[in-house]
Amino acid sequence: MQLDDLYRRVIMDHYKNPRNRGTLSDEALTINLNNPTCGDRISLQLQVEEGIVKQAKYTGEGCSISMSSASMMTEAVKGKTVEEALALADKFSTFIKGGDAEFDELEDIEALSGVSKFPARIKCATLSWNALRKGIEQHKLQ
């Protein structure tokens, strides 16, 4: 099996069997973002306690790249401090634009490496990560 085939399978697994899809309580921090160029939308909910992302869930609609990326992101940030989650978002941003990065947090993220070859799809892959950044910024203002 070629690496591209494996990566496609990982992406489709997260798309068809999403991790952390759903909602949290009304007290959770909620961030709604959309990508108007392709219609992807996400509603990310974060439960942050004492500077740690205790829980992350999402709902939304979009392509397999955006929804898989959201599934992977929520898996990767749970249990991280807000600083670690922001650092992970920065690392993902570098990675998705073709830079070098390895993800000990969740190797599945590396399956999105091919997205860098398609600039129009980068916005799809980064939508949930941008929601994470916005949510952490909101949390810090509270």
DAJOGI-V735741 format. One record per backbone hydrogen bond with DSSP energy under -1.0 kcal/mol. NH is the residue of the N-H (numbers start at 1). CO is the residue of the C=O. E is the energy in kcal/mol with one decimal. If there is no record, write none. Layout:
nh = (NH & NH)
co = (CO & CO)
e = (E & E)
This chain:
nh = (6 & 7 & 8 & 9 & 10 & 11 & 12 & 13 & 14 & 15 & 16 & 17 & 22 & 28 & 29 & 31 & 33 & 35 & 38 & 39 & 41 & 42 & 43 & 44 & 45 & 46 & 47 & 49 & 52 & 53 & 54 & 54 & 55 & 57 & 58 & 59 & 61 & 67 & 68 & 69 & 70 & 71 & 72 & 73 & 74 & 75 & 76 & 77 & 78 & 79 & 80 & 82 & 85 & 86 & 87 & 88 & 89 & 90 & 91 & 92 & 93 & 94 & 95 & 96 & 98 & 99 & 109 & 110 & 111 & 112 & 113 & 115 & 116 & 117 & 118 & 121 & 125 & 126 & 130 & 131 & 132 & 133 & 134 & 135 & 136 & 137 & 138 & 139 & 140 & 141 & 142)
co = (2 & 3 & 4 & 5 & 6 & 7 & 8 & 9 & 10 & 11 & 12 & 13 & 58 & 25 & 46 & 44 & 42 & 40 & 35 & 35 & 61 & 33 & 59 & 31 & 57 & 29 & 55 & 52 & 49 & 80 & 47 & 52 & 47 & 45 & 20 & 43 & 41 & 63 & 64 & 65 & 66 & 67 & 68 & 69 & 70 & 71 & 72 & 73 & 74 & 53 & 77 & 51 & 81 & 82 & 83 & 84 & 85 & 86 & 87 & 88 & 89 & 90 & 91 & 92 & 95 & 94 & 106 & 107 & 108 & 109 & 110 & 112 & 113 & 114 & 115 & 118 & 121 & 122 & 126 & 127 & 128 & 129 & 130 & 131 & 132 & 133 & 134 & 135 & 136 & 137 & 139)
e = (-2.0 & -2.8 & -2.4 & -2.1 & -2.3 & -2.5 & -2.6 & -2.2 & -2.1 & -1.8 & -3.0 & -2.5 & -2.6 & -1.6 & -2.3 & -2.9 & -2.5 & -3.2 & -1.3 & -2.7 & -2.9 & -3.0 & -2.9 & -2.9 & -3.2 & -2.6 & -2.6 & -2.4 & -1.7 & -3.2 & -2.3 & -1.2 & -1.5 & -2.3 & -1.8 & -1.8 & -1.4 & -2.3 & -2.0 & -2.3 & -1.8 & -2.0 & -2.7 & -2.8 & -2.4 & -1.6 & -2.2 & -2.0 & -1.0 & -3.7 & -2.3 & -2.1 & -2.6 & -2.3 & -2.4 & -2.2 & -2.1 & -2.3 & -2.4 & -2.6 & -2.2 & -2.1 & -2.5 & -3.2 & -2.0 & -2.6 & -1.8 & -1.5 & -2.2 & -2.2 & -1.7 & -1.8 & -1.2 & -1.5 & -2.4 & -2.4 & -2.0 & -2.0 & -2.7 & -1.9 & -2.1 & -2.2 & -2.4 & -2.6 & -2.4 & -2.4 & -2.3 & -2.5 & -2.3 & -1.1 & -1.2)
